[in-house]
Amino acid sequence: MEVSVEIVGEDERTVTVPDDADYAAVVREVGYSPHEVTVLVDDSPVPEDAPVAVDHVRILRLIAGG
């Protein structure tokens, strides 16, 4: 399954995940830990262990910099 991922304030890319993937898998595919971001679907947060049910998500980084 291909999912369009918008990383708020950074960029947008398309990733490929298995059909049974959860949102944590999408997050890992773009190179982040599920602990440092929130996944938004239609501007509402979704649980990281929920199955991916859409083809576009927004990722909001909660931790940036160092």
All heavy atoms as a GROMACS GRO file, in nm:
protein
  496
    1MET      N    1   0.084  -0.116   0.000
    1MET     CA    2   0.000   0.000   0.000
    1MET      C    3   0.090   0.124   0.000
    1MET      O    4   0.188   0.130   0.072
    1MET     CB    5  -0.089  -0.005   0.125
    1MET     CG    6  -0.137   0.128   0.173
    1MET     SD    7  -0.226   0.128   0.330
    1MET     CE    8  -0.359   0.021   0.296
    2GLU      N    9   0.056   0.219  -0.083
    2GLU     CA   10   0.129   0.346  -0.086
    2GLU      C   11   0.054   0.450  -0.004
    2GLU      O   12  -0.068   0.461  -0.015
    2GLU     CB   13   0.147   0.394  -0.229
    2GLU     CG   14   0.249   0.314  -0.306
    2GLU     CD   15   0.289   0.380  -0.435
    2GLU    OE1   16   0.223   0.476  -0.478
    2GLU    OE2   17   0.390   0.336  -0.493
    3VAL      N   18   0.129   0.522   0.078
    3VAL     CA   19   0.071   0.624   0.164
    3VAL      C   20   0.148   0.754   0.142
    3VAL      O   21   0.272   0.757   0.149
    3VAL     CB   22   0.080   0.584   0.313
    3VAL    CG1   23   0.020   0.692   0.402
    3VAL    CG2   24   0.011   0.450   0.337
    4SER      N   25   0.075   0.860   0.115
    4SER     CA   26   0.134   0.993   0.103
    4SER      C   27   0.148   1.049   0.244
    4SER      O   28   0.052   1.051   0.321
    4SER     CB   29   0.042   1.081   0.019
    4SER     OG   30   0.086   1.215   0.021
    5VAL      N   31   0.269   1.093   0.277
    5VAL     CA   32   0.298   1.140   0.412
    5VAL      C   33   0.345   1.285   0.406
    5VAL      O   34   0.446   1.315   0.341
    5VAL     CB   35   0.408   1.054   0.480
    5VAL    CG1   36   0.437   1.104   0.619
    5VAL    CG2   37   0.367   0.908   0.481
    6GLU      N   38   0.272   1.372   0.473
    6GLU     CA   39   0.314   1.512   0.487
    6GLU      C   40   0.374   1.528   0.625
    6GLU      O   41   0.308   1.504   0.726
    6GLU     CB   42   0.195   1.606   0.473
    6GLU     CG   43   0.231   1.750   0.498
    6GLU     CD   44   0.110   1.842   0.506
    6GLU    OE1   45  -0.002   1.798   0.474
    6GLU    OE2   46   0.130   1.957   0.546
    7ILE      N   47   0.501   1.566   0.630
    7ILE     CA   48   0.566   1.594   0.757
    7ILE      C   49   0.554   1.745   0.775
    7ILE      O   50   0.614   1.823   0.701
    7ILE     CB   51   0.712   1.547   0.759
    7ILE    CG1   52   0.718   1.397   0.728
    7ILE    CG2   53   0.777   1.579   0.893
    7ILE    CD1   54   0.855   1.344   0.700
    8VAL      N   55   0.470   1.784   0.870
    8VAL     CA   56   0.432   1.924   0.887
    8VAL      C   57   0.556   2.013   0.900
    8VAL      O   58   0.642   1.988   0.984
    8VAL     CB   59   0.339   1.942   1.008
    8VAL    CG1   60   0.305   2.089   1.031
    8VAL    CG2   61   0.211   1.860   0.989
    9GLY      N   62   0.563   2.114   0.814
    9GLY     CA   63   0.673   2.209   0.818
    9GLY      C   64   0.801   2.162   0.754
    9GLY      O   65   0.901   2.233   0.755
   10GLU      N   66   0.802   2.042   0.698
   10GLU     CA   67   0.924   1.989   0.638
   10GLU      C   68   0.903   1.951   0.491
   10GLU      O   69   0.941   2.026   0.404
   10GLU     CB   70   0.976   1.870   0.719
   10GLU     CG   71   1.023   1.909   0.858
   10GLU     CD   72   1.080   1.794   0.934
   10GLU    OE1   73   1.131   1.698   0.872
   10GLU    OE2   74   1.073   1.799   1.058
   11ASP      N   75   0.845   1.834   0.466
   11ASP     CA   76   0.828   1.790   0.328
   11ASP      C   77   0.714   1.692   0.316
   11ASP      O   78   0.644   1.664   0.413
   11ASP     CB   79   0.958   1.731   0.272
   11ASP     CG   80   0.998   1.599   0.338
   11ASP    OD1   81   0.940   1.562   0.441
   11ASP    OD2   82   1.088   1.532   0.284
   12GLU      N   83   0.696   1.641   0.195
   12GLU     CA   84   0.595   1.539   0.170
   12GLU      C   85   0.659   1.431   0.086
   12GLU      O   86   0.739   1.460  -0.004
   12GLU     CB   87   0.475   1.600   0.098
   12GLU     CG   88   0.360   1.504   0.086
   12GLU     CD   89   0.229   1.571   0.048
   12GLU    OE1   90   0.212   1.690   0.078
   12GLU    OE2   91   0.144   1.502  -0.009
   13ARG      N   92   0.625   1.307   0.116
   13ARG     CA   93   0.679   1.195   0.039
   13ARG      C   94   0.579   1.081   0.039
   13ARG      O   95   0.485   1.079   0.119
   13ARG     CB   96   0.814   1.150   0.094
   13ARG     CG   97   0.811   1.108   0.239
   13ARG     CD   98   0.949   1.075   0.290
   13ARG     NE   99   1.002   1.192   0.358
   13ARG     CZ  100   1.099   1.187   0.446
   13ARG    NH1  101   1.156   1.074   0.477
   13ARG    NH2  102   1.142   1.296   0.503
   14THR      N  103   0.603   0.986  -0.046
   14THR     CA  104   0.519   0.867  -0.054
   14THR      C  105   0.600   0.748  -0.008
   14THR      O  106   0.716   0.732  -0.047
   14THR     CB  107   0.469   0.844  -0.198
   14THR    OG1  108   0.394   0.959  -0.238
   14THR    CG2  109   0.381   0.722  -0.207
   15VAL      N  110   0.541   0.667   0.080
   15VAL     CA  111   0.607   0.547   0.130
   15VAL      C  112   0.522   0.426   0.097
   15VAL      O  113   0.402   0.437   0.076
   15VAL     CB  114   0.633   0.554   0.283
   15VAL    CG1  115   0.725   0.669   0.317
   15VAL    CG2  116   0.503   0.565   0.361
   16THR      N  117   0.587   0.312   0.093
   16THR     CA  118   0.517   0.186   0.069
   16THR      C  119   0.526   0.101   0.195
   16THR      O  120   0.635   0.080   0.249
   16THR     CB  121   0.580   0.111  -0.049
   16THR    OG1  122   0.574   0.196  -0.165
   16THR    CG2  123   0.505  -0.018  -0.078
   17VAL      N  124   0.411   0.056   0.244
   17VAL     CA  125   0.403  -0.029   0.362
   17VAL      C  126   0.314  -0.148   0.329
   17VAL      O  127   0.234  -0.142   0.236
   17VAL     CB  128   0.347   0.048   0.485
   17VAL    CG1  129   0.443   0.158   0.529
   17VAL    CG2  130   0.210   0.106   0.457
   18PRO      N  131   0.327  -0.257   0.405
   18PRO     CA  132   0.239  -0.373   0.381
   18PRO      C  133   0.092  -0.335   0.399
   18PRO      O  134   0.059  -0.241   0.473
   18PRO     CB  135   0.282  -0.474   0.489
   18PRO     CG  136   0.419  -0.431   0.530
   18PRO     CD  137   0.425  -0.282   0.511
   19ASP      N  138   0.004  -0.409   0.336
   19ASP     CA  139  -0.140  -0.381   0.344
   19ASP      C  140  -0.193  -0.388   0.487
   19ASP      O  141  -0.292  -0.323   0.519
   19ASP     CB  142  -0.219  -0.477   0.256
   19ASP     CG  143  -0.198  -0.447   0.108
   19ASP    OD1  144  -0.158  -0.334   0.074
   19ASP    OD2  145  -0.220  -0.538   0.026
   20ASP      N  146  -0.129  -0.466   0.574
   20ASP     CA  147  -0.175  -0.479   0.713
   20ASP      C  148  -0.095  -0.391   0.810
   20ASP      O  149  -0.098  -0.413   0.930
   20ASP     CB  150  -0.170  -0.625   0.757
   20ASP     CG  151  -0.028  -0.682   0.755
   20ASP    OD1  152   0.063  -0.619   0.697
   20ASP    OD2  153  -0.009  -0.792   0.811
   21ALA      N  154  -0.027  -0.290   0.758
   21ALA     CA  155   0.058  -0.204   0.841
   21ALA      C  156  -0.024  -0.117   0.936
   21ALA      O  157  -0.140  -0.086   0.909
   21ALA     CB  158   0.144  -0.115   0.753
   22ASP      N  159   0.040  -0.078   1.047
   22ASP     CA  160  -0.020   0.019   1.137
   22ASP      C  161   0.049   0.154   1.116
   22ASP      O  162   0.145   0.165   1.038
   22ASP     CB  163  -0.015  -0.027   1.282
   22ASP     CG  164   0.127  -0.055   1.332
   22ASP    OD1  165   0.226  -0.010   1.267
   22ASP    OD2  166   0.140  -0.120   1.436
   23TYR      N  167   0.000   0.258   1.184
   23TYR     CA  168   0.056   0.391   1.164
   23TYR      C  169   0.200   0.401   1.214
   23TYR      O  170   0.279   0.480   1.162
   23TYR     CB  171  -0.033   0.497   1.227
   23TYR     CG  172  -0.162   0.513   1.151
   23TYR    CD1  173  -0.281   0.460   1.199
   23TYR    CD2  174  -0.166   0.578   1.028
   23TYR    CE1  175  -0.400   0.472   1.128
   23TYR    CE2  176  -0.284   0.590   0.956
   23TYR     CZ  177  -0.400   0.537   1.007
   23TYR     OH  178  -0.516   0.549   0.935
   24ALA      N  179   0.237   0.320   1.312
   24ALA     CA  180   0.376   0.319   1.359
   24ALA      C  181   0.470   0.274   1.247
   24ALA      O  182   0.582   0.326   1.234
   24ALA     CB  183   0.391   0.227   1.481
   25ALA      N  184   0.426   0.182   1.163
   25ALA     CA  185   0.508   0.138   1.050
   25ALA      C  186   0.530   0.251   0.950
   25ALA      O  187   0.639   0.266   0.895
   25ALA     CB  188   0.443   0.018   0.981
   26VAL      N  189   0.427   0.331   0.928
   26VAL     CA  190   0.441   0.447   0.839
   26VAL      C  191   0.543   0.545   0.896
   26VAL      O  192   0.630   0.595   0.825
   26VAL     CB  193   0.304   0.516   0.817
   26VAL    CG1  194   0.321   0.644   0.737
   26VAL    CG2  195   0.206   0.422   0.750
   27VAL      N  196   0.533   0.570   1.026
   27VAL     CA  197   0.626   0.662   1.093
   27VAL      C  198   0.770   0.612   1.080
   27VAL      O  199   0.861   0.687   1.046
   27VAL     CB  200   0.588   0.680   1.241
   27VAL    CG1  201   0.696   0.753   1.318
   27VAL    CG2  202   0.455   0.752   1.252
   28ARG      N  203   0.791   0.484   1.107
   28ARG     CA  204   0.926   0.428   1.096
   28ARG      C  205   0.978   0.435   0.953
   28ARG      O  206   1.096   0.457   0.929
   28ARG     CB  207   0.927   0.285   1.148
   28ARG     CG  208   0.919   0.276   1.300
   28ARG     CD  209   0.944   0.135   1.351
   28ARG     NE  210   0.841   0.042   1.308
   28ARG     CZ  211   0.727   0.020   1.373
   28ARG    NH1  212   0.702   0.083   1.485
   28ARG    NH2  213   0.640  -0.068   1.326
   29GLU      N  214   0.889   0.418   0.856
   29GLU     CA  215   0.929   0.421   0.715
   29GLU      C  216   0.983   0.558   0.674
   29GLU      O  217   1.068   0.568   0.587
   29GLU     CB  218   0.811   0.381   0.627
   29GLU     CG  219   0.845   0.355   0.483
   29GLU     CD  220   0.937   0.236   0.461
   29GLU    OE1  221   0.933   0.139   0.539
   29GLU    OE2  222   1.015   0.240   0.363
   30VAL      N  223   0.935   0.665   0.737
   30VAL     CA  224   0.988   0.799   0.706
   30VAL      C  225   1.105   0.836   0.796
   30VAL      O  226   1.158   0.947   0.785
   30VAL     CB  227   0.879   0.909   0.709
   30VAL    CG1  228   0.776   0.886   0.601
   30VAL    CG2  229   0.814   0.921   0.844
   31GLY      N  230   1.145   0.746   0.885
   31GLY     CA  231   1.267   0.767   0.961
   31GLY      C  232   1.250   0.825   1.100
   31GLY      O  233   1.348   0.871   1.159
   32TYR      N  234   1.130   0.821   1.155
   32TYR     CA  235   1.108   0.873   1.289
   32TYR      C  236   1.062   0.762   1.382
   32TYR      O  237   1.017   0.657   1.337
   32TYR     CB  238   1.002   0.985   1.289
   32TYR     CG  239   1.046   1.107   1.215
   32TYR    CD1  240   0.986   1.143   1.095
   32TYR    CD2  241   1.150   1.187   1.262
   32TYR    CE1  242   1.027   1.255   1.025
   32TYR    CE2  243   1.192   1.298   1.192
   32TYR     CZ  244   1.130   1.332   1.075
   32TYR     OH  245   1.172   1.442   1.004
   33SER      N  246   1.073   0.788   1.511
   33SER     CA  247   1.021   0.696   1.611
   33SER      C  248   0.877   0.735   1.642
   33SER      O  249   0.845   0.854   1.647
   33SER     CB  250   1.105   0.708   1.739
   33SER     OG  251   1.037   0.649   1.848
   34PRO      N  252   0.790   0.638   1.665
   34PRO     CA  253   0.652   0.671   1.701
   34PRO      C  254   0.642   0.754   1.830
   34PRO      O  255   0.542   0.818   1.855
   34PRO     CB  256   0.585   0.534   1.720
   34PRO     CG  257   0.667   0.441   1.638
   34PRO     CD  258   0.808   0.494   1.646
   35HIS      N  259   0.750   0.756   1.908
   35HIS     CA  260   0.750   0.831   2.034
   35HIS      C  261   0.775   0.980   2.014
   35HIS      O  262   0.751   1.059   2.106
   35HIS     CB  263   0.855   0.775   2.130
   35HIS     CG  264   0.832   0.631   2.161
   35HIS    ND1  265   0.728   0.587   2.240
   35HIS    CD2  266   0.897   0.520   2.119
   35HIS    CE1  267   0.732   0.456   2.247
   35HIS    NE2  268   0.833   0.412   2.175
   36GLU      N  269   0.822   1.019   1.898
   36GLU     CA  270   0.855   1.160   1.876
   36GLU      C  271   0.758   1.233   1.784
   36GLU      O  272   0.777   1.350   1.756
   36GLU     CB  273   0.998   1.174   1.824
   36GLU     CG  274   1.022   1.116   1.687
   36GLU     CD  275   1.166   1.130   1.639
   36GLU    OE1  276   1.224   1.239   1.650
   36GLU    OE2  277   1.221   1.028   1.593
   37VAL      N  278   0.652   1.164   1.740
   37VAL     CA  279   0.557   1.226   1.648
   37VAL      C  280   0.414   1.190   1.685
   37VAL      O  281   0.388   1.097   1.761
   37VAL     CB  282   0.583   1.181   1.502
   37VAL    CG1  283   0.722   1.216   1.456
   37VAL    CG2  284   0.555   1.033   1.484
   38THR      N  285   0.321   1.264   1.625
   38THR     CA  286   0.180   1.230   1.628
   38THR      C  287   0.133   1.219   1.484
   38THR      O  288   0.168   1.302   1.400
   38THR     CB  289   0.098   1.340   1.699
   38THR    OG1  290   0.137   1.344   1.836
   38THR    CG2  291  -0.051   1.312   1.692
   39VAL      N  292   0.058   1.114   1.456
   39VAL     CA  293   0.004   1.094   1.322
   39VAL      C  294  -0.138   1.151   1.320
   39VAL      O  295  -0.219   1.121   1.407
   39VAL     CB  296   0.002   0.945   1.282
   39VAL    CG1  297  -0.060   0.927   1.144
   39VAL    CG2  298   0.141   0.887   1.286
   40LEU      N  299  -0.164   1.234   1.218
   40LEU     CA  300  -0.295   1.297   1.204
   40LEU      C  301  -0.364   1.247   1.078
   40LEU      O  302  -0.302   1.242   0.971
   40LEU     CB  303  -0.280   1.449   1.196
   40LEU     CG  304  -0.207   1.517   1.311
   40LEU    CD1  305  -0.181   1.663   1.277
   40LEU    CD2  306  -0.287   1.505   1.438
   41VAL      N  307  -0.490   1.211   1.092
   41VAL     CA  308  -0.574   1.175   0.978
   41VAL      C  309  -0.693   1.270   0.984
   41VAL      O  310  -0.764   1.274   1.085
   41VAL     CB  311  -0.620   1.028   0.986
   41VAL    CG1  312  -0.722   0.998   0.878
   41VAL    CG2  313  -0.501   0.934   0.974
   42ASP      N  314  -0.713   1.346   0.880
   42ASP     CA  315  -0.817   1.449   0.877
   42ASP      C  316  -0.804   1.542   0.997
   42ASP      O  317  -0.903   1.576   1.063
   42ASP     CB  318  -0.957   1.386   0.871
   42ASP     CG  319  -0.980   1.308   0.743
   42ASP    OD1  320  -0.925   1.350   0.639
   42ASP    OD2  321  -1.052   1.207   0.746
   43ASP      N  322  -0.680   1.577   1.031
   43ASP     CA  323  -0.646   1.668   1.140
   43ASP      C  324  -0.681   1.616   1.279
   43ASP      O  325  -0.685   1.693   1.376
   43ASP     CB  326  -0.707   1.807   1.119
   43ASP     CG  327  -0.644   1.877   1.000
   43ASP    OD1  328  -0.522   1.859   0.978
   43ASP    OD2  329  -0.715   1.950   0.928
   44SER      N  330  -0.706   1.487   1.293
   44SER     CA  331  -0.730   1.425   1.424
   44SER      C  332  -0.622   1.320   1.449
   44SER      O  333  -0.587   1.244   1.358
   44SER     CB  334  -0.866   1.357   1.428
   44SER     OG  335  -0.969   1.453   1.416
   45PRO      N  336  -0.568   1.315   1.571
   45PRO     CA  337  -0.466   1.214   1.601
   45PRO      C  338  -0.524   1.072   1.597
   45PRO      O  339  -0.641   1.052   1.631
   45PRO     CB  340  -0.419   1.251   1.742
   45PRO     CG  341  -0.523   1.340   1.798
   45PRO     CD  342  -0.598   1.400   1.685
   46VAL      N  343  -0.440   0.979   1.554
   46VAL     CA  344  -0.480   0.838   1.551
   46VAL      C  345  -0.379   0.757   1.633
   46VAL      O  346  -0.262   0.793   1.642
   46VAL     CB  347  -0.488   0.784   1.406
   46VAL    CG1  348  -0.601   0.849   1.330
   46VAL    CG2  349  -0.357   0.799   1.334
   47PRO      N  350  -0.423   0.647   1.693
   47PRO     CA  351  -0.331   0.562   1.768
   47PRO      C  352  -0.226   0.500   1.676
   47PRO      O  353  -0.258   0.462   1.563
   47PRO     CB  354  -0.421   0.453   1.828
   47PRO     CG  355  -0.560   0.501   1.812
   47PRO     CD  356  -0.560   0.598   1.698
   48GLU      N  357  -0.105   0.489   1.726
   48GLU     CA  358   0.003   0.434   1.642
   48GLU      C  359  -0.018   0.288   1.609
   48GLU      O  360   0.032   0.239   1.508
   48GLU     CB  361   0.138   0.454   1.709
   48GLU     CG  362   0.155   0.375   1.838
   48GLU     CD  363   0.284   0.405   1.910
   48GLU    OE1  364   0.316   0.522   1.927
   48GLU    OE2  365   0.351   0.309   1.948
   49ASP      N  366  -0.096   0.215   1.689
   49ASP     CA  367  -0.118   0.073   1.662
   49ASP      C  368  -0.245   0.046   1.581
   49ASP      O  369  -0.280  -0.068   1.556
   49ASP     CB  370  -0.120  -0.007   1.791
   49ASP     CG  371  -0.231   0.034   1.887
   49ASP    OD1  372  -0.295   0.139   1.865
   49ASP    OD2  373  -0.251  -0.039   1.986
   50ALA      N  374  -0.312   0.151   1.536
   50ALA     CA  375  -0.430   0.134   1.451
   50ALA      C  376  -0.388   0.099   1.309
   50ALA      O  377  -0.286   0.148   1.260
   50ALA     CB  378  -0.515   0.261   1.450
   51PRO      N  379  -0.465   0.014   1.242
   51PRO     CA  380  -0.431  -0.020   1.103
   51PRO      C  381  -0.448   0.101   1.011
   51PRO      O  382  -0.540   0.182   1.030
   51PRO     CB  383  -0.529  -0.131   1.067
   51PRO     CG  384  -0.638  -0.122   1.166
   51PRO     CD  385  -0.584  -0.056   1.288
   52VAL      N  386  -0.360   0.112   0.915
   52VAL     CA  387  -0.367   0.223   0.819
   52VAL      C  388  -0.493   0.205   0.734
   52VAL      O  389  -0.513   0.102   0.672
   52VAL     CB  390  -0.242   0.228   0.730
   52VAL    CG1  391  -0.254   0.338   0.626
   52VAL    CG2  392  -0.116   0.247   0.814
   53ALA      N  393  -0.576   0.310   0.734
   53ALA     CA  394  -0.704   0.302   0.663
   53ALA      C  395  -0.720   0.413   0.560
   53ALA      O  396  -0.826   0.427   0.500
   53ALA     CB  397  -0.819   0.308   0.763
   54VAL      N  398  -0.615   0.493   0.540
   54VAL     CA  399  -0.622   0.605   0.446
   54VAL      C  400  -0.496   0.607   0.361
   54VAL      O  401  -0.398   0.540   0.392
   54VAL     CB  402  -0.638   0.739   0.520
   54VAL    CG1  403  -0.769   0.744   0.595
   54VAL    CG2  404  -0.522   0.764   0.614
   55ASP      N  405  -0.496   0.688   0.255
   55ASP     CA  406  -0.377   0.695   0.170
   55ASP      C  407  -0.301   0.826   0.187
   55ASP      O  408  -0.206   0.852   0.115
   55ASP     CB  409  -0.414   0.672   0.024
   55ASP     CG  410  -0.511   0.776  -0.030
   55ASP    OD1  411  -0.555   0.864   0.046
   55ASP    OD2  412  -0.544   0.768  -0.149
   56HIS      N  413  -0.343   0.910   0.284
   56HIS     CA  414  -0.270   1.034   0.313
   56HIS      C  415  -0.275   1.062   0.463
   56HIS      O  416  -0.383   1.058   0.523
   56HIS     CB  417  -0.332   1.153   0.239
   56HIS     CG  418  -0.262   1.283   0.271
   56HIS    ND1  419  -0.143   1.318   0.212
   56HIS    CD2  420  -0.293   1.382   0.357
   56HIS    CE1  421  -0.105   1.436   0.261
   56HIS    NE2  422  -0.194   1.476   0.349
   57VAL      N  423  -0.158   1.086   0.522
   57VAL     CA  424  -0.149   1.122   0.664
   57VAL      C  425  -0.059   1.243   0.680
   57VAL      O  426   0.022   1.274   0.592
   57VAL     CB  427  -0.095   1.006   0.751
   57VAL    CG1  428  -0.184   0.884   0.742
   57VAL    CG2  429   0.048   0.970   0.715
   58ARG      N  430  -0.075   1.310   0.790
   58ARG     CA  431   0.015   1.418   0.829
   58ARG      C  432   0.088   1.373   0.954
   58ARG      O  433   0.027   1.315   1.044
   58ARG     CB  434  -0.062   1.546   0.858
   58ARG     CG  435  -0.132   1.599   0.735
   58ARG     CD  436  -0.218   1.719   0.765
   58ARG     NE  437  -0.128   1.833   0.788
   58ARG     CZ  438  -0.161   1.939   0.862
   58ARG    NH1  439  -0.277   1.945   0.921
   58ARG    NH2  440  -0.076   2.037   0.876
   59ILE      N  441   0.218   1.400   0.960
   59ILE     CA  442   0.298   1.367   1.077
   59ILE      C  443   0.345   1.498   1.139
   59ILE      O  444   0.406   1.581   1.072
   59ILE     CB  445   0.418   1.277   1.040
   59ILE    CG1  446   0.366   1.140   0.998
   59ILE    CG2  447   0.515   1.267   1.156
   59ILE    CD1  448   0.474   1.041   0.962
   60LEU      N  449   0.314   1.513   1.266
   60LEU     CA  450   0.354   1.631   1.341
   60LEU      C  451   0.464   1.592   1.437
   60LEU      O  452   0.443   1.508   1.525
   60LEU     CB  453   0.233   1.687   1.419
   60LEU     CG  454   0.259   1.809   1.506
   60LEU    CD1  455   0.305   1.927   1.420
   60LEU    CD2  456   0.132   1.844   1.583
   61ARG      N  457   0.583   1.648   1.416
   61ARG     CA  458   0.695   1.617   1.505
   61ARG      C  459   0.676   1.689   1.638
   61ARG      O  460   0.653   1.808   1.643
   61ARG     CB  461   0.827   1.662   1.442
   61ARG     CG  462   0.864   1.574   1.323
   61ARG     CD  463   0.998   1.607   1.267
   61ARG     NE  464   1.101   1.574   1.365
   61ARG     CZ  465   1.225   1.621   1.360
   61ARG    NH1  466   1.261   1.701   1.262
   61ARG    NH2  467   1.312   1.588   1.452
   62LEU      N  468   0.684   1.614   1.744
   62LEU     CA  469   0.670   1.669   1.879
   62LEU      C  470   0.805   1.709   1.936
   62LEU      O  471   0.812   1.795   2.023
   62LEU     CB  472   0.603   1.567   1.971
   62LEU     CG  473   0.468   1.515   1.922
   62LEU    CD1  474   0.419   1.404   2.014
   62LEU    CD2  475   0.367   1.627   1.913
   63ILE      N  476   0.909   1.645   1.888
   63ILE     CA  477   1.045   1.670   1.936
   63ILE      C  478   1.128   1.706   1.814
   63ILE      O  479   1.133   1.632   1.717
   63ILE     CB  480   1.105   1.545   2.002
   63ILE    CG1  481   1.018   1.502   2.120
   63ILE    CG2  482   1.248   1.570   2.045
   63ILE    CD1  483   1.055   1.370   2.179
   64ALA      N  484   1.192   1.821   1.820
   64ALA     CA  485   1.279   1.863   1.709
   64ALA      C  486   1.405   1.926   1.767
   64ALA      O  487   1.403   1.984   1.874
   64ALA     CB  488   1.207   1.964   1.620
   65GLY      N  489   1.513   1.911   1.695
   65GLY     CA  490   1.640   1.969   1.742
   65GLY      C  491   1.708   1.879   1.841
   65GLY      O  492   1.678   1.763   1.857
   66GLY      N  493   1.801   1.935   1.914
   66GLY     CA  494   1.875   1.850   2.007
   66GLY      C  495   1.941   1.928   2.107
   66GLY      O  496   1.953   1.958   2.209
   0.00000   0.00000   0.00000
